Every structure is written in C-alpha cells, then in structure tokens.
Amino acid sequence: MSISGLLLQKLAQKQLEGLPPEQRDMFMRMLEKDPDLFVRIAQEVQEKTNSGMEQMAAAQAVFASHEVELHTLMQDSK
C-alpha cells in the first residue's frame, strides 16, 4: 500500500469510529483493496469544493460519478 493509502487508512479509521463494527470493517476492506480510488475521490471532492461547491454536494456528485466502481468494490469486500 502506498504512503497516501496508509495515511488515508489512518484518517478513515478515526472518522469511522462512530459506525457499527460491520460497516467500519467493510469500508476498511474496501479501502485496502483500492486505496487509489479513495484518493481520487478525495481529490475530486477537494477540486469541486475549491471551485465553490458545498462539500456535501461535491461529495454526492463525486460518489455518484464513481457509483459503479464503489458498488463493485463493495460486493467484493463482503
């Protein structure tokens, strides 16, 4: 795993503390399988927020654009 992937994993662990263990574990497995996808998602959200879009709207738009990849990754991580 790359350095950015490891950093992303550590940040995710902190942010996901409030989730039920099953959901947290599934997300962490997804992150381990394809950390580059989550780095790209974070970068795209940042670009959209930098251009003036609200963070929630930016995140929704980016996640929608990666819906197929995320769904496939989710199925592989169960």
Jmol script that loads the backbone (N, CA, C; Angstrom):
load data "model"
ATOM      1  N   MET A   1       0.849  -1.174   0.000  1.00  0.00           N
ATOM      2  CA  MET A   1       0.000   0.000   0.000  1.00  0.00           C
ATOM      3  C   MET A   1       0.890   1.230   0.000  1.00  0.00           C
ATOM      4  N   SER A   2       0.500   2.230  -0.750  1.00  0.00           N
ATOM      5  CA  SER A   2       1.292   3.448  -0.854  1.00  0.00           C
ATOM      6  C   SER A   2       1.193   4.268   0.437  1.00  0.00           C
ATOM      7  N   ILE A   3       2.058   5.246   0.539  1.00  0.00           N
ATOM      8  CA  ILE A   3       2.044   6.122   1.714  1.00  0.00           C
ATOM      9  C   ILE A   3       0.722   6.867   1.808  1.00  0.00           C
ATOM     10  N   SER A   4       0.236   7.360   0.659  1.00  0.00           N
ATOM     11  CA  SER A   4      -1.042   8.077   0.688  1.00  0.00           C
ATOM     12  C   SER A   4      -2.166   7.127   1.085  1.00  0.00           C
ATOM     13  N   GLY A   5      -2.080   5.866   0.678  1.00  0.00           N
ATOM     14  CA  GLY A   5      -3.077   4.875   1.073  1.00  0.00           C
ATOM     15  C   GLY A   5      -3.048   4.607   2.560  1.00  0.00           C
ATOM     16  N   LEU A   6      -1.848   4.528   3.132  1.00  0.00           N
ATOM     17  CA  LEU A   6      -1.723   4.317   4.572  1.00  0.00           C
ATOM     18  C   LEU A   6      -2.264   5.502   5.360  1.00  0.00           C
ATOM     19  N   LEU A   7      -1.954   6.709   4.883  1.00  0.00           N
ATOM     20  CA  LEU A   7      -2.472   7.906   5.551  1.00  0.00           C
ATOM     21  C   LEU A   7      -3.988   7.953   5.467  1.00  0.00           C
ATOM     22  N   LEU A   8      -4.511   7.626   4.307  1.00  0.00           N
ATOM     23  CA  LEU A   8      -5.954   7.611   4.119  1.00  0.00           C
ATOM     24  C   LEU A   8      -6.601   6.583   5.046  1.00  0.00           C
ATOM     25  N   GLN A   9      -5.971   5.442   5.194  1.00  0.00           N
ATOM     26  CA  GLN A   9      -6.493   4.396   6.067  1.00  0.00           C
ATOM     27  C   GLN A   9      -6.533   4.874   7.514  1.00  0.00           C
ATOM     28  N   LYS A  10      -5.479   5.526   7.971  1.00  0.00           N
ATOM     29  CA  LYS A  10      -5.436   6.034   9.349  1.00  0.00           C
ATOM     30  C   LYS A  10      -6.511   7.094   9.569  1.00  0.00           C
ATOM     31  N   LEU A  11      -6.672   8.002   8.596  1.00  0.00           N
ATOM     32  CA  LEU A  11      -7.701   9.028   8.709  1.00  0.00           C
ATOM     33  C   LEU A  11      -9.089   8.408   8.721  1.00  0.00           C
ATOM     34  N   ALA A  12      -9.295   7.419   7.878  1.00  0.00           N
ATOM     35  CA  ALA A  12     -10.599   6.759   7.804  1.00  0.00           C
ATOM     36  C   ALA A  12     -10.930   6.073   9.123  1.00  0.00           C
ATOM     37  N   GLN A  13      -9.957   5.416   9.731  1.00  0.00           N
ATOM     38  CA  GLN A  13     -10.200   4.738  11.000  1.00  0.00           C
ATOM     39  C   GLN A  13     -10.712   5.729  12.042  1.00  0.00           C
ATOM     40  N   LYS A  14     -10.117   6.899  12.076  1.00  0.00           N
ATOM     41  CA  LYS A  14     -10.523   7.925  13.038  1.00  0.00           C
ATOM     42  C   LYS A  14     -11.933   8.427  12.731  1.00  0.00           C
ATOM     43  N   GLN A  15     -12.231   8.658  11.452  1.00  0.00           N
ATOM     44  CA  GLN A  15     -13.529   9.188  11.062  1.00  0.00           C
ATOM     45  C   GLN A  15     -14.660   8.172  11.209  1.00  0.00           C
ATOM     46  N   LEU A  16     -14.346   6.900  11.141  1.00  0.00           N
ATOM     47  CA  LEU A  16     -15.367   5.856  11.142  1.00  0.00           C
ATOM     48  C   LEU A  16     -15.653   5.283  12.530  1.00  0.00           C
ATOM     49  N   GLU A  17     -15.100   5.874  13.559  1.00  0.00           N
ATOM     50  CA  GLU A  17     -15.253   5.337  14.911  1.00  0.00           C
ATOM     51  C   GLU A  17     -16.709   5.191  15.324  1.00  0.00           C
ATOM     52  N   GLY A  18     -17.601   6.043  14.838  1.00  0.00           N
ATOM     53  CA  GLY A  18     -18.995   6.005  15.243  1.00  0.00           C
ATOM     54  C   GLY A  18     -19.842   4.984  14.505  1.00  0.00           C
ATOM     55  N   LEU A  19     -19.299   4.367  13.460  1.00  0.00           N
ATOM     56  CA  LEU A  19     -20.062   3.385  12.686  1.00  0.00           C
ATOM     57  C   LEU A  19     -20.102   2.033  13.402  1.00  0.00           C
ATOM     58  N   PRO A  20     -21.144   1.261  13.127  1.00  0.00           N
ATOM     59  CA  PRO A  20     -21.152  -0.111  13.657  1.00  0.00           C
ATOM     60  C   PRO A  20     -19.946  -0.881  13.125  1.00  0.00           C
ATOM     61  N   PRO A  21     -19.431  -1.823  13.898  1.00  0.00           N
ATOM     62  CA  PRO A  21     -18.216  -2.546  13.503  1.00  0.00           C
ATOM     63  C   PRO A  21     -18.292  -3.206  12.124  1.00  0.00           C
ATOM     64  N   GLU A  22     -19.458  -3.758  11.758  1.00  0.00           N
ATOM     65  CA  GLU A  22     -19.578  -4.432  10.455  1.00  0.00           C
ATOM     66  C   GLU A  22     -19.368  -3.442   9.308  1.00  0.00           C
ATOM     67  N   GLN A  23     -19.988  -2.257   9.428  1.00  0.00           N
ATOM     68  CA  GLN A  23     -19.848  -1.249   8.379  1.00  0.00           C
ATOM     69  C   GLN A  23     -18.423  -0.709   8.325  1.00  0.00           C
ATOM     70  N   ARG A  24     -17.854  -0.483   9.493  1.00  0.00           N
ATOM     71  CA  ARG A  24     -16.481   0.025   9.564  1.00  0.00           C
ATOM     72  C   ARG A  24     -15.514  -0.981   8.934  1.00  0.00           C
ATOM     73  N   ASP A  25     -15.702  -2.268   9.251  1.00  0.00           N
ATOM     74  CA  ASP A  25     -14.828  -3.308   8.704  1.00  0.00           C
ATOM     75  C   ASP A  25     -14.965  -3.416   7.194  1.00  0.00           C
ATOM     76  N   MET A  26     -16.202  -3.331   6.686  1.00  0.00           N
ATOM     77  CA  MET A  26     -16.404  -3.411   5.241  1.00  0.00           C
ATOM     78  C   MET A  26     -15.735  -2.225   4.542  1.00  0.00           C
ATOM     79  N   PHE A  27     -15.897  -1.030   5.103  1.00  0.00           N
ATOM     80  CA  PHE A  27     -15.270   0.141   4.496  1.00  0.00           C
ATOM     81  C   PHE A  27     -13.750   0.010   4.503  1.00  0.00           C
ATOM     82  N   MET A  28     -13.197  -0.486   5.588  1.00  0.00           N
ATOM     83  CA  MET A  28     -11.744  -0.631   5.669  1.00  0.00           C
ATOM     84  C   MET A  28     -11.246  -1.678   4.670  1.00  0.00           C
ATOM     85  N   ARG A  29     -12.012  -2.747   4.457  1.00  0.00           N
ATOM     86  CA  ARG A  29     -11.635  -3.743   3.441  1.00  0.00           C
ATOM     87  C   ARG A  29     -11.674  -3.112   2.050  1.00  0.00           C
ATOM     88  N   MET A  30     -12.685  -2.275   1.800  1.00  0.00           N
ATOM     89  CA  MET A  30     -12.778  -1.579   0.508  1.00  0.00           C
ATOM     90  C   MET A  30     -11.563  -0.675   0.323  1.00  0.00           C
ATOM     91  N   LEU A  31     -11.207   0.026   1.365  1.00  0.00           N
ATOM     92  CA  LEU A  31     -10.066   0.942   1.313  1.00  0.00           C
ATOM     93  C   LEU A  31      -8.768   0.187   1.074  1.00  0.00           C
ATOM     94  N   GLU A  32      -8.618  -0.979   1.691  1.00  0.00           N
ATOM     95  CA  GLU A  32      -7.420  -1.788   1.489  1.00  0.00           C
ATOM     96  C   GLU A  32      -7.329  -2.328   0.072  1.00  0.00           C
ATOM     97  N   LYS A  33      -8.484  -2.702  -0.512  1.00  0.00           N
ATOM     98  CA  LYS A  33      -8.499  -3.266  -1.865  1.00  0.00           C
ATOM     99  C   LYS A  33      -8.169  -2.229  -2.930  1.00  0.00           C
ATOM    100  N   ASP A  34      -8.647  -0.992  -2.754  1.00  0.00           N
ATOM    101  CA  ASP A  34      -8.429   0.026  -3.788  1.00  0.00           C
ATOM    102  C   ASP A  34      -8.241   1.409  -3.167  1.00  0.00           C
ATOM    103  N   PRO A  35      -7.114   1.622  -2.485  1.00  0.00           N
ATOM    104  CA  PRO A  35      -6.899   2.920  -1.847  1.00  0.00           C
ATOM    105  C   PRO A  35      -6.811   4.059  -2.862  1.00  0.00           C
ATOM    106  N   ASP A  36      -6.330   3.758  -4.069  1.00  0.00           N
ATOM    107  CA  ASP A  36      -6.208   4.808  -5.084  1.00  0.00           C
ATOM    108  C   ASP A  36      -7.562   5.385  -5.476  1.00  0.00           C
ATOM    109  N   LEU A  37      -8.601   4.566  -5.470  1.00  0.00           N
ATOM    110  CA  LEU A  37      -9.946   5.055  -5.771  1.00  0.00           C
ATOM    111  C   LEU A  37     -10.355   6.104  -4.750  1.00  0.00           C
ATOM    112  N   PHE A  38     -10.091   5.840  -3.482  1.00  0.00           N
ATOM    113  CA  PHE A  38     -10.490   6.779  -2.442  1.00  0.00           C
ATOM    114  C   PHE A  38      -9.628   8.041  -2.450  1.00  0.00           C
ATOM    115  N   VAL A  39      -8.390   7.914  -2.856  1.00  0.00           N
ATOM    116  CA  VAL A  39      -7.537   9.098  -3.021  1.00  0.00           C
ATOM    117  C   VAL A  39      -8.089   9.961  -4.154  1.00  0.00           C
ATOM    118  N   ARG A  40      -8.465   9.313  -5.277  1.00  0.00           N
ATOM    119  CA  ARG A  40      -9.050  10.056  -6.407  1.00  0.00           C
ATOM    120  C   ARG A  40     -10.356  10.738  -5.997  1.00  0.00           C
ATOM    121  N   ILE A  41     -11.189  10.017  -5.248  1.00  0.00           N
ATOM    122  CA  ILE A  41     -12.452  10.597  -4.792  1.00  0.00           C
ATOM    123  C   ILE A  41     -12.185  11.823  -3.926  1.00  0.00           C
ATOM    124  N   ALA A  42     -11.268  11.707  -2.989  1.00  0.00           N
ATOM    125  CA  ALA A  42     -10.937  12.834  -2.106  1.00  0.00           C
ATOM    126  C   ALA A  42     -10.425  14.020  -2.911  1.00  0.00           C
ATOM    127  N   GLN A  43      -9.588  13.760  -3.907  1.00  0.00           N
ATOM    128  CA  GLN A  43      -9.055  14.846  -4.739  1.00  0.00           C
ATOM    129  C   GLN A  43     -10.161  15.517  -5.541  1.00  0.00           C
ATOM    130  N   GLU A  44     -11.075  14.717  -6.086  1.00  0.00           N
ATOM    131  CA  GLU A  44     -12.170  15.283  -6.880  1.00  0.00           C
ATOM    132  C   GLU A  44     -13.109  16.113  -6.005  1.00  0.00           C
ATOM    133  N   VAL A  45     -13.389  15.639  -4.803  1.00  0.00           N
ATOM    134  CA  VAL A  45     -14.227  16.417  -3.885  1.00  0.00           C
ATOM    135  C   VAL A  45     -13.538  17.729  -3.549  1.00  0.00           C
ATOM    136  N   GLN A  46     -12.230  17.669  -3.291  1.00  0.00           N
ATOM    137  CA  GLN A  46     -11.473  18.882  -2.968  1.00  0.00           C
ATOM    138  C   GLN A  46     -11.502  19.874  -4.128  1.00  0.00           C
ATOM    139  N   GLU A  47     -11.340  19.379  -5.352  1.00  0.00           N
ATOM    140  CA  GLU A  47     -11.383  20.261  -6.528  1.00  0.00           C
ATOM    141  C   GLU A  47     -12.737  20.957  -6.638  1.00  0.00           C
ATOM    142  N   LYS A  48     -13.808  20.210  -6.408  1.00  0.00           N
ATOM    143  CA  LYS A  48     -15.150  20.788  -6.505  1.00  0.00           C
ATOM    144  C   LYS A  48     -15.403  21.815  -5.402  1.00  0.00           C
ATOM    145  N   THR A  49     -14.929  21.525  -4.193  1.00  0.00           N
ATOM    146  CA  THR A  49     -15.126  22.494  -3.117  1.00  0.00           C
ATOM    147  C   THR A  49     -14.268  23.736  -3.337  1.00  0.00           C
ATOM    148  N   ASN A  50     -13.091  23.554  -3.914  1.00  0.00           N
ATOM    149  CA  ASN A  50     -12.238  24.707  -4.217  1.00  0.00           C
ATOM    150  C   ASN A  50     -12.862  25.605  -5.282  1.00  0.00           C
ATOM    151  N   SER A  51     -13.694  25.007  -6.148  1.00  0.00           N
ATOM    152  CA  SER A  51     -14.329  25.806  -7.196  1.00  0.00           C
ATOM    153  C   SER A  51     -15.633  26.436  -6.721  1.00  0.00           C
ATOM    154  N   GLY A  52     -15.963  26.247  -5.421  1.00  0.00           N
ATOM    155  CA  GLY A  52     -17.111  26.933  -4.852  1.00  0.00           C
ATOM    156  C   GLY A  52     -18.297  26.062  -4.504  1.00  0.00           C
ATOM    157  N   MET A  53     -18.244  24.792  -4.797  1.00  0.00           N
ATOM    158  CA  MET A  53     -19.354  23.890  -4.485  1.00  0.00           C
ATOM    159  C   MET A  53     -19.305  23.538  -3.003  1.00  0.00           C
ATOM    160  N   GLU A  54     -20.475  23.398  -2.374  1.00  0.00           N
ATOM    161  CA  GLU A  54     -20.513  22.995  -0.971  1.00  0.00           C
ATOM    162  C   GLU A  54     -19.995  21.565  -0.838  1.00  0.00           C
ATOM    163  N   GLN A  55     -19.389  21.268   0.296  1.00  0.00           N
ATOM    164  CA  GLN A  55     -18.731  19.977   0.477  1.00  0.00           C
ATOM    165  C   GLN A  55     -19.687  18.798   0.321  1.00  0.00           C
ATOM    166  N   MET A  56     -20.872  18.878   0.890  1.00  0.00           N
ATOM    167  CA  MET A  56     -21.818  17.761   0.800  1.00  0.00           C
ATOM    168  C   MET A  56     -22.248  17.541  -0.648  1.00  0.00           C
ATOM    169  N   ALA A  57     -22.535  18.612  -1.361  1.00  0.00           N
ATOM    170  CA  ALA A  57     -22.934  18.492  -2.767  1.00  0.00           C
ATOM    171  C   ALA A  57     -21.787  17.942  -3.604  1.00  0.00           C
ATOM    172  N   ALA A  58     -20.585  18.387  -3.318  1.00  0.00           N
ATOM    173  CA  ALA A  58     -19.406  17.895  -4.044  1.00  0.00           C
ATOM    174  C   ALA A  58     -19.211  16.408  -3.791  1.00  0.00           C
ATOM    175  N   ALA A  59     -19.332  15.997  -2.549  1.00  0.00           N
ATOM    176  CA  ALA A  59     -19.157  14.576  -2.209  1.00  0.00           C
ATOM    177  C   ALA A  59     -20.226  13.733  -2.892  1.00  0.00           C
ATOM    178  N   GLN A  60     -21.461  14.197  -2.876  1.00  0.00           N
ATOM    179  CA  GLN A  60     -22.541  13.437  -3.515  1.00  0.00           C
ATOM    180  C   GLN A  60     -22.298  13.301  -5.008  1.00  0.00           C
ATOM    181  N   ALA A  61     -21.860  14.387  -5.657  1.00  0.00           N
ATOM    182  CA  ALA A  61     -21.603  14.344  -7.093  1.00  0.00           C
ATOM    183  C   ALA A  61     -20.459  13.391  -7.426  1.00  0.00           C
ATOM    184  N   VAL A  62     -19.402  13.445  -6.645  1.00  0.00           N
ATOM    185  CA  VAL A  62     -18.243  12.594  -6.906  1.00  0.00           C
ATOM    186  C   VAL A  62     -18.580  11.128  -6.641  1.00  0.00           C
ATOM    187  N   PHE A  63     -19.262  10.857  -5.534  1.00  0.00           N
ATOM    188  CA  PHE A  63     -19.632   9.473  -5.254  1.00  0.00           C
ATOM    189  C   PHE A  63     -20.579   8.934  -6.315  1.00  0.00           C
ATOM    190  N   ALA A  64     -21.476   9.776  -6.809  1.00  0.00           N
ATOM    191  CA  ALA A  64     -22.384   9.342  -7.881  1.00  0.00           C
ATOM    192  C   ALA A  64     -21.602   9.010  -9.145  1.00  0.00           C
ATOM    193  N   SER A  65     -20.559   9.769  -9.429  1.00  0.00           N
ATOM    194  CA  SER A  65     -19.773   9.511 -10.642  1.00  0.00           C
ATOM    195  C   SER A  65     -18.921   8.239 -10.521  1.00  0.00           C
ATOM    196  N   HIS A  66     -18.699   7.776  -9.304  1.00  0.00           N
ATOM    197  CA  HIS A  66     -17.923   6.557  -9.065  1.00  0.00           C
ATOM    198  C   HIS A  66     -18.807   5.418  -8.544  1.00  0.00           C
ATOM    199  N   GLU A  67     -20.106   5.538  -8.756  1.00  0.00           N
ATOM    200  CA  GLU A  67     -21.062   4.584  -8.191  1.00  0.00           C
ATOM    201  C   GLU A  67     -20.783   3.143  -8.611  1.00  0.00           C
ATOM    202  N   VAL A  68     -20.489   2.917  -9.877  1.00  0.00           N
ATOM    203  CA  VAL A  68     -20.258   1.550 -10.358  1.00  0.00           C
ATOM    204  C   VAL A  68     -19.012   0.961  -9.707  1.00  0.00           C
ATOM    205  N   GLU A  69     -17.937   1.744  -9.668  1.00  0.00           N
ATOM    206  CA  GLU A  69     -16.699   1.263  -9.053  1.00  0.00           C
ATOM    207  C   GLU A  69     -16.906   0.938  -7.572  1.00  0.00           C
ATOM    208  N   LEU A  70     -17.610   1.824  -6.868  1.00  0.00           N
ATOM    209  CA  LEU A  70     -17.856   1.626  -5.436  1.00  0.00           C
ATOM    210  C   LEU A  70     -18.750   0.408  -5.202  1.00  0.00           C
ATOM    211  N   HIS A  71     -19.763   0.257  -6.028  1.00  0.00           N
ATOM    212  CA  HIS A  71     -20.658  -0.896  -5.871  1.00  0.00           C
ATOM    213  C   HIS A  71     -19.894  -2.201  -6.081  1.00  0.00           C
ATOM    214  N   THR A  72     -19.079  -2.253  -7.118  1.00  0.00           N
ATOM    215  CA  THR A  72     -18.280  -3.456  -7.394  1.00  0.00           C
ATOM    216  C   THR A  72     -17.332  -3.738  -6.235  1.00  0.00           C
ATOM    217  N   LEU A  73     -16.665  -2.709  -5.754  1.00  0.00           N
ATOM    218  CA  LEU A  73     -15.740  -2.860  -4.643  1.00  0.00           C
ATOM    219  C   LEU A  73     -16.472  -3.321  -3.379  1.00  0.00           C
ATOM    220  N   MET A  74     -17.670  -2.793  -3.165  1.00  0.00           N
ATOM    221  CA  MET A  74     -18.459  -3.187  -2.002  1.00  0.00           C
ATOM    222  C   MET A  74     -18.841  -4.660  -2.073  1.00  0.00           C
ATOM    223  N   GLN A  75     -19.224  -5.115  -3.245  1.00  0.00           N
ATOM    224  CA  GLN A  75     -19.595  -6.515  -3.411  1.00  0.00           C
ATOM    225  C   GLN A  75     -18.389  -7.429  -3.186  1.00  0.00           C
ATOM    226  N   ASP A  76     -17.226  -7.005  -3.651  1.00  0.00           N
ATOM    227  CA  ASP A  76     -16.004  -7.789  -3.477  1.00  0.00           C
ATOM    228  C   ASP A  76     -15.504  -7.790  -2.029  1.00  0.00           C
ATOM    229  N   SER A  77     -15.971  -6.847  -1.230  1.00  0.00           N
ATOM    230  CA  SER A  77     -15.473  -6.697   0.135  1.00  0.00           C
ATOM    231  C   SER A  77     -16.367  -7.334   1.175  1.00  0.00           C
ATOM    232  N   LYS A  78     -17.463  -7.938   0.758  1.00  0.00           N
ATOM    233  CA  LYS A  78     -18.382  -8.572   1.723  1.00  0.00           C
ATOM    234  C   LYS A  78     -17.819  -9.880   2.212  1.00  0.00           C
TER     235      LYS A  78
END
end "model"
wireframe off; spacefill off
backbone 0.3
color backbone group
